[in-house]
């Protein structure tokens, strides 16, 4: 999915689940979203973390 859509989905998911969510690069210009505790990929692929408790 495009970055802007991934960011919107990540923030919405973080607020709904009240957990940290990460946006990560999949391949070139594609991005994915997952709970931080479930993400087991390369840490250098993480673009941004969304923490609902910091806002």
VOVEXVO-649927 format. One record per residue (C-alpha): x, y, z; residue number from 0; residue in one letter. Coordinates in steps of 0.5 Angstrom, whole numbers, plus 500, padded with zeros to 3 digits. Layout:
BEGIN
  xx  yy  zz pos code
   X   Y   Z NUM    A
...
This chain:
BEGIN
  xx  yy  zz pos code
 500 500 500   0    X
 502 507 499   1    X
 506 511 505   2    X
 500 516 506   3    X
 495 510 507   4    X
 500 506 511   5    X
 501 512 516   6    X
 493 513 516   7    X
 492 506 518   8    X
 497 505 523   9    X
 495 511 527  10    X
 488 509 527  11    X
 490 502 529  12    X
 494 504 534  13    X
 489 508 537  14    X
 484 503 536  15    X
 488 497 540  16    X
 492 502 544  17    X
 498 499 543  18    X
 504 501 539  19    X
 504 500 531  20    X
 510 500 526  21    X
 510 502 519  22    X
 515 498 515  23    X
 518 498 508  24    X
 516 492 504  25    X
 519 493 497  26    X
 521 499 494  27    X
 515 504 495  28    X
 510 499 498  29    X
 509 499 506  30    X
 506 495 511  31    X
 503 496 518  32    X
 503 491 524  33    X
 503 491 532  34    X
 510 492 534  35    X
 510 486 538  36    X
 508 482 532  37    X
 513 485 527  38    X
 519 480 527  39    X
 522 483 520  40    X
 529 487 520  41    X
 529 493 525  42    X
 532 497 519  43    X
 526 496 515  44    X
 521 500 520  45    X
 519 507 518  46    X
 516 510 524  47    X
 512 507 530  48    X
 506 510 532  49    X
 505 510 540  50    X
 498 512 542  51    X
 500 514 549  52    X
 505 519 547  53    X
 499 524 544  54    X
